[in-house]
Amino acid sequence: MASASPGVKQWRTIFLTLRDETLTNPPPTILLSLLRRVVLSPPSDPLLSAAQLLPSHEVTSDVILLAELVQSVSKCEDCDDALYNISHLIHEIICKVQLEINPTCWNTLLNFLEAILGRLEINSSIKSNKIGTIKDSLDILSFLQRVYERNASLSENTHLIRVVIRIISNLHIELIKSNQSINVWDLQNSAFSILGKVLNRAGSNISKDLWQSINEVLRKLMDFLAANNLFLENNIMSRFYTSFLQCLHLVLSDPKGLLSAHMAGFVSTLQLFFTYGLNSAPQNSNSNSKSKEIQFSNLGANSGSNCKSTNNAYKPPHLRRKEGLKNNCNYNYNSDNYSDSDSNSRYEYSSSDSDLSDNDYSKINSDRFRSSKVRLNAICCIQDICRAEAKSLTSFWPLILPENDVLQLRKNQATLMTCLMFDPIPKVRIEAVQTISTMLESQTLVLTQVAEFKELSKPNSFTTLSSSLGKILMQLHTGVLYLVERETHNSLVNGLFKLLIILISATPYGRMPGELLPNAISSLCNRVSQNKAIKNDQYSFVVNVLSCLEVAFSKSPPSLDVLKLLQNEISQEFKQAEGKSSVFIVLFNCLQKDAHLSIKCGSLQVLRAILHNYPTTANATWRKVSNAVNELLKIKYCEDLHFGPSKVDNDKNAPPTLERCITSVIKVMDECLRAGSGFQGFDDNPDSNSRFSDLTRNKRVSSAPCFDLNNNNNNNNNNNNNNNNNDYDNSNNLGESFGFVMWNEAIEEYLPLALSHSSPMVRAVSVTCFAGMTLNVFNSLSEQKKEFVVSSSIFAATKDSAPSVRSAACRAVGIISSFPQIISNSRVLSDFIHAVELNTRNPLASVRITASWALANICDSLRLKSDELPEPAEWSEFTSLLVETALRLTKDGDKIKSNAVRALGYLSRFIRFDNSNGDSNWLERMVQAFLSCVTTGNVKVQWNVCHALSNLFLNTTLKLQSMPWAPTVYRILMLLIRDSTNYKIRIHATIALAVPSSKIDYGSSYSDVVQGIIHVLELLSNNDNNNSSNSAPSSFKYKENLEKQLAFTALHLLGFVSSDDEQSLKDFLIKKANFLEEWLKPLCVSLKEDLNLNLNLNHASSSDNSNSEERENETQSYLSKFILLKSIKALINLYQNSRHQIVANKFEKLVKSVL
């Protein structure tokens, strides 16, 4: 029946005629006439009716033929009307028939649209049809995308994007020509909706050039919006802004080029959308209130608590969409060719409302035109920019983050905090939290180094970026803490706590008002006191607050104001002041028996942070900590509480179990013990600047409590009143005495239970407590308790099956082995050495690392006590085992190799290589290991090799001049000094070269070493003058030490110069006479100033009052004077014997300047 229809016959006649007439490839003009006569002359309605009756594949083939013919005639001058009519015909056919699209059809139709758009761009005679033509093109594109987008390849999607970009550009031209009618904006919305869909599917794979083209189109339109202040609030514009910003979000989220050139335009325009749709929203009934707090609660704070309450029945998103369409207003478009029927096209471009959650449905009435989507997308774009180029965005922070009045609603200069505090839609506020968090997290290092708070002396005066950042941090503290105290929306509260943790981590409190951090801590404690969830299932809020408190108390360096806050609470015996919550009372309440385990674990972590950074609180908190340890350790386990391998080891975010809770309380006890006994840490890598230094110096390590704040306060008090020194000493003795009490109680009651616990985690942290023991504490213990400490460490290192316990035991052995009583006890020393050797063979690297560290510490202790060791027959076996173990470990990984080299260095210091004890090849094997490690190891291995060589050179049984390996060692040290980019390696190598005590020890290498050191000095001086260096910036802090050590080594070497040296060396020193003179002058001046200063100090104070430090400085000054004069006089003799009297006279003046 369909074939009998007159319309069908007419359709087939038309397209058969077209195919027949085009077989001979007629010229475009004839083809255009054919199209007008055959296709456009008959009325279109019968053709459209016939298209619905014909098979889909036939209609598709005929439409593609028509599109191909249009491309052929598109270059004719008078083809515009025909192109528009055919375009409209194809559009109507597509609206009525489901075409069968394949790659060929896709490309043909896109090429057809490009031909149409090309005529629009070059010909102005069809202005009246331009809007209608673009609308038809968008409908066709929407159809193609809907039918074929799942099968489209990257090249096909790229083709589609280029067509959409041309449409957007054409519409932009219309906007520039002041044709800002509603239909133009709606078409732009349609175009960006299509672009957004294709970018969402294939945006990550597009080319850089195409990304740049899209970015340029978006930038131009954004600049146009800002320049014309086109931030209109209605349904059409809201839809346009949503689709436009969604495209911008997709482009910025996967940048393929730099954004810095467009940063200012993007940020300034996006900021204008932060309050879009809110300025014209109906006013709340309480909007006339003058209270900022009430104003805040009306607009934002209650959004979380009321978001689930609604009087309307639940409707799923798709039903809401249908109801919304019924209520939408019909807009009449200005264009004559844009009819009402066109506006109701079957291909809709507006986004779905399903992205609004069910909880947000009650907010639709207050979200006019769905404007919250605009605000949400604008904030997302800011976050994308931050992730792409956080450094470039930093200079625009004052534009999008507040510098003042954060609690005041600002409609004209809205910031991200305005969105966070006052936006009525929870999703917008959550996105604002995430964006601020991203900004702070990306620039944490910059903030900690640069930000500072300064009060301006004059209003509206110039503000530096560092001051602006300081003000921003202040306002963020105010706003976030205000919200934490009042917000109830769960997702938003979680985001606020994450933001607060990042904010505290990024804030340099040392350059901010002193009360800022204490106020934050007090505010968080008040929030915990107000919460009733400590004993019920709603515990996550309290856990989040405790996490923030942990970060606050862990801030380094510690805050004096926080210490005062804690000391005031201790002085008041933890009594809670009116209106304020005590930190310790809050934490102790969280340790109650019926508190949730997660809360207990969080409070213990806070206590540990307090004890670590503020160790003076240990005495006051010990009783509560010991009670918690006793309570948790004595819990009787049920059969279902099996402690196998804990997932906490692999997942830090795993929920706290009873096992983790016990682990935490043992760590708190460990911190208490370290703080009470004054543990300062153990320096496993001495960084000495003097060849005469044999003893290690203490430096603070991460495992040691921070006593710096307390020591600084005590030093200030001593400077203000020297008469209080005795009192200060007494207070220290009292604190140390209480530390002895803590240790005795822990060893008697808690550690035996903890060390026998079924959980490996608990046993590991328990044996770690021994690694925090000091010599004074160990000496104060009874013999029984000493034996318990030693035997427990050895048992854990040799008998325990858990690798974590063995590793912790090796660290404890490494600390305890430094005590003189242990080294003097051959039985204990033997057990320690065998335990460490056993663990150096463990298959896990983590165990071998700590075992090698303990091995090096044992060797260091033996070195320090080498003169007091028993007869060789009693300890040669120990030495042999240590040497062979260390040599074996030099072939392991870098972390292990570093400790092994250090151990060999200590051993090589005191082993006698001139007798038959031990292996006769030890020396050669040690040197070979050093040379191998220095060429294959990392930075730490290399500087440990240099330090080991220093120890080797100090061995008095060696005759360096006769050693065949000596020239190679000297040459490698010179190469490290000259070529290494790490200053610490250069320092250690320079120290090693200054160790040989006589000229004969350098042998034939003396001349090369002297010339090499002088060359490095000259190079370093030239780099200073030219401000250039090949070293890493992180090494600059060691530059001064390198210069001082090079000077000492050079003077040491020049002191051996004589007229009997090689002629090449004498010629070199004569050639460098001018440099040496200029280099020595400031040294002489500096030494003279030091001598005068010491002389003045001696006159100012009597000999009885002079302390050991002053005497040491005086001795060092005279030693430096001796070395300096010896070097200059040696040069003078050389120049005189070489008949360079004028040069010698110059150096004699230097001698006189020092005397």
SULUR-V469420 format. One record per residue. PSI is psi in radians with two decimals (none if undefined). Layout:
((PSI) (PSI))
This chain:
((-0.57) (-0.61) (-0.35) (-0.16) (2.35) (-0.66) (-0.68) (-0.74) (-0.73) (-0.75) (-0.89) (-0.58) (-0.75) (-0.86) (-0.47) (-0.67) (-0.76) (-0.76) (-0.70) (-0.77) (-0.40) (0.08) (-0.53) (0.17) (1.14) (2.76) (2.80) (-0.64) (-0.76) (-0.67) (-0.62) (-0.72) (-0.70) (-0.77) (-0.72) (-0.68) (-0.72) (-0.73) (-0.79) (-0.36) (-0.84) (2.72) (2.59) (-0.40) (-0.80) (-0.64) (-0.73) (-0.65) (-0.69) (-0.59) (-0.55) (-0.30) (-0.34) (2.78) (2.57) (-0.69) (-0.57) (-0.75) (-0.71) (-0.78) (-0.71) (-0.68) (-0.71) (-0.68) (-0.77) (-0.70) (-0.66) (-0.68) (-0.65) (-0.69) (-0.61) (-0.56) (0.06) (-0.26) (-0.01) (2.55) (-0.59) (0.62) (0.02) (-0.83) (-0.67) (-0.73) (-0.75) (-0.77) (-0.71) (-0.68) (-0.75) (-0.63) (-0.82) (-0.71) (-0.77) (-0.64) (-0.78) (-0.58) (-0.39) (-0.32) (2.41) (1.74) (2.70) (1.83) (2.30) (3.08) (-0.67) (-0.81) (-0.75) (-0.91) (-0.64) (-0.80) (-0.64) (-0.68) (-0.64) (-0.77) (-0.65) (-0.65) (-0.73) (-0.80) (-0.58) (-0.68) (-0.64) (-0.58) (-0.52) (-0.19) (2.22) (0.15) (-0.09) (0.58) (-0.67) (-0.46) (0.01) (-0.83) (-0.76) (-0.67) (-0.75) (-0.68) (-0.75) (-0.71) (-0.74) (-0.65) (-0.73) (-0.75) (-0.69) (-0.71) (-0.82) (-0.75) (-0.72) (-0.67) (-0.61) (-0.01) (-0.54) (-0.46) (-0.07) (2.38) (3.06) (-0.75) (-0.63) (-0.70) (-0.66) (-0.75) (-0.76) (-0.75) (-0.72) (-0.64) (-0.76) (-0.68) (-0.69) (-0.65) (-0.79) (-0.70) (-0.71) (-0.74) (-0.60) (-0.64) (-0.69) (-0.67) (-0.68) (-0.55) (0.33) (0.34) (1.16) (0.87) (2.87) (-0.65) (-0.57) (-0.77) (-0.66) (-0.64) (-0.66) (-0.70) (-0.74) (-0.76) (-0.77) (-0.50) (-0.77) (-0.78) (-0.71) (-0.69) (-0.77) (-0.61) (-0.64) (-0.51) (-0.68) (0.23) (-0.57) (-0.25) (-0.02) (2.78) (2.87) (-0.70) (-0.75) (-0.68) (-0.73) (-0.68) (-0.77) (-0.76) (-0.67) (-0.73) (-0.77) (-0.69) (-0.76) (-0.75) (-0.65) (-0.74) (-0.64) (-0.73) (-0.77) (-0.70) (-0.57) (0.09) (0.82) (1.14) (1.15) (2.57) (1.63) (3.09) (-0.81) (-0.85) (-0.61) (-0.73) (-0.70) (-0.85) (-0.67) (-0.89) (-0.67) (-0.85) (-0.50) (-0.72) (-0.75) (-0.71) (-0.76) (-0.62) (-0.75) (-0.45) (-0.33) (1.20) (2.45) (0.35) (3.12) (2.51) (-0.11) (-0.58) (-0.50) (0.09) (-0.82) (-0.79) (-0.76) (-0.90) (-0.79) (-0.62) (-0.73) (-0.60) (-0.51) (-0.31) (-0.07) (-0.52) (0.39) (2.29) (-0.17) (-0.48) (-0.54) (0.12) (2.63) (2.43) (2.48) (2.70) (-0.38) (0.30) (-0.27) (-0.04) (2.47) (-0.21) (2.21) (-0.59) (-0.74) (-0.69) (-0.71) (-0.80) (-0.57) (-0.74) (-0.68) (-0.80) (-0.52) (-0.02) (-0.55) (-0.73) (-0.48) (0.02) (-0.37) (-0.13) (2.24) (2.59) (-0.15) (2.61) (2.67) (2.36) (2.24) (2.81) (-0.67) (-0.52) (-0.58) (-0.65) (-0.76) (-0.74) (-0.66) (-0.64) (-0.58) (-0.54) (-0.10) (2.54) (2.60) (2.20) (2.33) (2.19) (2.61) (-0.53) (2.44) (-0.53) (0.08) (1.48) (2.98) (-0.63) (-0.55) (-0.61) (-0.34) (0.69) (2.63) (-0.25) (1.71) (2.55) (-0.25) (2.57) (2.75) (2.69) (0.09) (-0.24) (-0.16) (2.19) (2.93) (-0.59) (-0.38) (-0.06) (-0.55) (-0.22) (0.00) (-0.63) (-0.55) (0.01) (1.35) (2.35) (0.38) (0.67) (-0.29) (-0.52) (-0.61) (-0.87) (-0.71) (-0.81) (-0.63) (-0.73) (-0.67) (-0.68) (-0.70) (-0.74) (-0.67) (-0.75) (-0.71) (-0.75) (-0.56) (-0.83) (1.29) (-0.64) (-0.74) (-0.54) (-0.38) (-0.68) (-0.26) (0.10) (-0.72) (-0.31) (-0.55) (0.00) (2.54) (2.52) (-0.19) (2.87) (0.90) (-0.46) (0.03) (2.32) (2.11) (1.96) (-0.56) (-0.54) (1.09) (2.57) (3.10) (-0.55) (-0.54) (-0.78) (-0.73) (-0.68) (-0.55) (-0.20) (2.36) (-0.19) (2.11) (-0.65) (-0.66) (-0.75) (-0.70) (-0.73) (-0.63) (-0.72) (-0.82) (-0.66) (-0.79) (-0.71) (-0.75) (-0.73) (-0.80) (-0.72) (-0.63) (-0.38) (0.50) (-0.78) (-0.73) (-0.76) (-0.76) (-0.45) (-0.48) (-0.77) (2.46) (2.62) (2.19) (2.33) (2.22) (2.33) (-0.51) (2.44) (2.57) (0.38) (2.94) (2.37) (2.20) (2.82) (-0.67) (-0.70) (-0.68) (-0.75) (-0.66) (-0.74) (-0.69) (-0.78) (-0.67) (-0.82) (-0.62) (-0.71) (-0.82) (-0.86) (-0.79) (-0.76) (-0.61) (-0.75) (-0.68) (-0.61) (-0.34) (-0.40) (2.56) (-0.23) (2.12) (-0.88) (-0.70) (-0.68) (-0.73) (-0.72) (-0.64) (-0.71) (-0.68) (-0.75) (-0.73) (-0.67) (-0.79) (-0.69) (-0.78) (-0.70) (-0.56) (-0.18) (2.18) (1.54) (-0.35) (-0.39) (0.25) (2.94) (2.40) (-0.52) (-0.06) (-0.93) (-0.79) (-0.68) (-0.69) (-0.75) (-0.79) (-0.70) (-0.73) (-0.69) (-0.70) (-0.66) (-0.65) (-0.69) (-0.57) (-0.36) (2.48) (0.39) (0.19) (-0.54) (0.06) (-3.02) (-0.33) (1.17) (-0.20) (-0.58) (-0.83) (-0.68) (-0.70) (-0.73) (-0.75) (-0.61) (-0.71) (-0.72) (-0.67) (-0.76) (-0.68) (-0.77) (-0.27) (-0.09) (2.34) (2.35) (2.76) (2.70) (2.29) (-0.63) (-0.64) (-0.68) (-0.72) (-0.69) (-0.79) (-0.71) (-0.62) (-0.71) (-0.68) (-0.73) (-0.49) (0.15) (0.75) (0.52) (2.33) (2.14) (2.77) (2.22) (-0.04) (2.59) (2.32) (2.41) (-0.85) (-0.63) (-0.74) (-0.80) (-0.71) (-0.61) (-0.59) (-0.20) (0.18) (2.74) (-0.66) (0.17) (2.65) (2.54) (-0.63) (-0.67) (-0.72) (-0.79) (-0.73) (-0.73) (-0.61) (-0.66) (-0.63) (-0.77) (-0.68) (-0.72) (-0.70) (-0.82) (-0.55) (-0.80) (-0.42) (1.20) (-0.28) (-0.19) (-0.02) (-0.77) (-0.70) (-0.47) (-0.11) (-0.72) (-0.76) (-0.70) (-0.79) (-0.63) (-0.73) (-0.70) (-0.81) (-0.74) (-0.80) (-0.62) (-0.42) (0.15) (2.30) (2.15) (2.45) (2.96) (-0.50) (-0.13) (1.27) (2.25) (1.48) (-2.71) (2.16) (2.36) (-0.18) (-0.51) (-0.54) (-0.32) (1.84) (-0.35) (0.15) (2.52) (2.42) (2.24) (-3.14) (-0.61) (-0.80) (-0.58) (-0.75) (-0.70) (-0.74) (-0.71) (-0.56) (-0.67) (-0.67) (-0.74) (-0.73) (-0.75) (-0.66) (-0.78) (-0.73) (-0.74) (-0.74) (-0.56) (-0.02) (0.59) (2.22) (-0.05) (2.97) (2.19) (1.89) (0.04) (1.50) (2.36) (1.13) (2.51) (0.13) (2.42) (-0.26) (0.01) (2.03) (-0.41) (2.54) (2.61) (2.54) (2.36) (2.65) (2.30) (2.93) (-0.49) (-0.13) (2.46) (2.69) (1.81) (0.04) (-0.77) (-0.77) (-0.70) (-0.67) (-0.71) (-0.73) (-0.66) (-0.70) (-0.71) (-0.66) (-0.65) (-0.61) (-0.53) (1.70) (-0.33) (-0.21) (0.09) (-0.74) (-0.69) (-0.69) (-0.76) (-0.72) (-0.71) (-0.65) (-0.73) (-0.68) (-0.75) (-0.74) (-0.67) (-0.73) (-0.54) (-0.66) (-0.71) (-0.77) (-0.84) (-0.76) (-0.75) (-0.72) (-0.73) (-0.60) (-0.70) (-0.68) (-0.80) (-0.65) (-0.72) (-0.73) (-0.69) (-0.37) (0.22) (2.67) (-0.27) (2.21) (-0.61) (-0.76) (-0.76) (-0.65) (-0.83) (-0.42) (-0.81) (-0.39) (-0.46) (-0.64) (-0.43) (-0.14) (0.24) (2.51) (2.87) (-0.71) (-0.70) (-0.79) (-0.72) (-0.49) (-0.23) (2.68) (2.84) (-0.60) (-0.74) (-0.63) (-0.76) (-0.62) (-0.78) (-0.83) (-0.86) (-0.64) (-0.71) (-0.77) (-0.75) (-0.80) (-0.59) (-0.43) (-0.51) (-0.44) (2.41) (-0.25) (2.20) (-0.64) (-0.61) (-0.73) (-0.73) (-0.79) (-0.65) (-0.66) (-0.66) (-0.71) (-0.73) (-0.70) (-0.55) (-0.86) (-0.54) (-0.22) (-0.11) (2.34) (-0.64) (-0.57) (-0.76) (-0.59) (-0.24) (1.80) (-0.57) (-0.87) (-0.71) (-0.72) (-0.76) (-0.72) (-0.81) (-0.76) (-0.62) (-0.75) (-0.77) (-0.69) (-0.73) (-0.28) (-0.20) (0.07) (2.45) (-0.36) (2.29) (-0.59) (-0.61) (-0.73) (-0.56) (-0.89) (-0.58) (-0.74) (-0.60) (-0.77) (-0.66) (-0.80) (-0.66) (-0.67) (-0.76) (-0.66) (-0.73) (-0.70) (-0.67) (-0.78) (-0.49) (0.40) (-0.54) (-0.33) (0.08) (2.74) (-3.10) (2.62) (-0.59) (-0.48) (-0.48) (0.04) (-0.55) (-0.69) (-0.79) (-0.76) (-0.77) (-0.70) (-0.77) (-0.83) (-0.67) (-0.78) (-0.72) (-0.67) (-0.66) (-0.30) (-0.16) (0.13) (-2.87) (2.95) (-0.73) (-0.65) (-0.71) (-0.65) (-0.79) (-0.63) (-0.75) (-0.71) (-0.73) (-0.77) (-0.66) (-0.76) (-0.70) (-0.72) (-0.24) (-0.63) (-0.20) (2.36) (2.01) (0.12) (0.22) (-3.10) (-0.01) (2.30) (-3.05) (2.27) (-0.30) (0.08) (-0.81) (-0.87) (-0.70) (-0.67) (-0.85) (-0.72) (-0.69) (-0.71) (-0.80) (-0.64) (-0.76) (-0.63) (-0.40) (-0.36) (-0.26) (2.98) (-2.95) (-0.81) (-0.65) (-0.73) (-0.79) (-0.45) (-0.59) (-0.77) (-0.74) (-0.67) (-0.69) (-0.59) (-0.77) (-0.70) (-0.75) (-0.42) (-0.08) (2.06) (-0.23) (-0.05) (2.54) (1.58) (-0.63) (-0.37) (0.05) (2.18) (-0.38) (-0.14) (-0.84) (-0.66) (-0.72) (-0.79) (-0.68) (-0.71) (-0.70) (-0.69) (-0.67) (-0.70) (-0.72) (-0.65) (-0.71) (-0.33) (2.47) (-0.07) (2.09) (-0.56) (-0.66) (-0.75) (-0.66) (-0.84) (-0.67) (-0.68) (-0.70) (-0.77) (-0.67) (-0.31) (0.00) (-0.82) (2.29) (-0.12) (2.83) (-0.61) (-0.43) (-0.46) (-0.32) (-2.43) (-0.17) (-0.04) (-0.84) (-0.78) (-0.66) (-0.78) (-0.87) (-0.67) (-0.74) (-0.73) (-0.68) (-0.74) (-0.71) (-0.78) (-0.73) (-0.74) (-0.66) (-0.71) (-0.65) (-0.64) (-0.71) (-0.57) (-0.01) (0.68) (2.60) (2.56) (-0.05) (2.72) (2.55) (-0.55) (-0.25) (-0.14) (-0.51) (-0.30) (0.05) (-0.73) (-0.72) (-0.68) (-0.77) (-0.75) (-0.75) (-0.65) (-0.69) (-0.78) (-0.79) (-0.72) (-0.77) (-0.70) (-0.76) (-0.74) (-0.41) (-0.31) (-0.03) (2.44) (2.99) (-0.17) (0.00) (2.97) (2.58) (-0.58) (-0.67) (-0.74) (-0.74) (-0.69) (-0.78) (-0.59) (-0.71) (-0.59) (0.30) (-0.75) (-0.74) (-0.76) (-0.65) (-0.82) (-0.53) (-0.64) (-0.45) (-0.95) (-0.50) (-0.72) (-0.74) (-0.79) (-0.73) (-0.70) (-0.72) (-0.69) (-0.72) (-0.75) (-0.69) (-0.77) (-0.65) (-0.75) (-0.68) (-0.65) (-0.67) (-0.60) (-0.50) (2.57) (2.87) (-0.47) (-0.57) (-0.20) (2.33) (3.03) (-0.57) (-0.72) (-0.73) (-0.63) (-0.72) (-0.69) (-0.75) (-0.73) (-0.65) (-0.77) (-0.58) (-0.74) (-0.66) (-0.75) (-0.82) (-0.74) (-0.82) (-0.66) (-0.73) (-0.79) (-0.73) (-0.64) (-0.69) (-0.69) (-0.79) (-0.69) (-0.81) (-0.63) (-0.77) (-0.39) (0.14) (0.76) (1.17) (-0.63) (-0.76) (-0.71) (-0.64) (-0.67) (-0.70) (-0.49) (-0.59) (-0.61) (-0.69) (-0.76) (-0.56) (-0.41) (-0.64) (none))
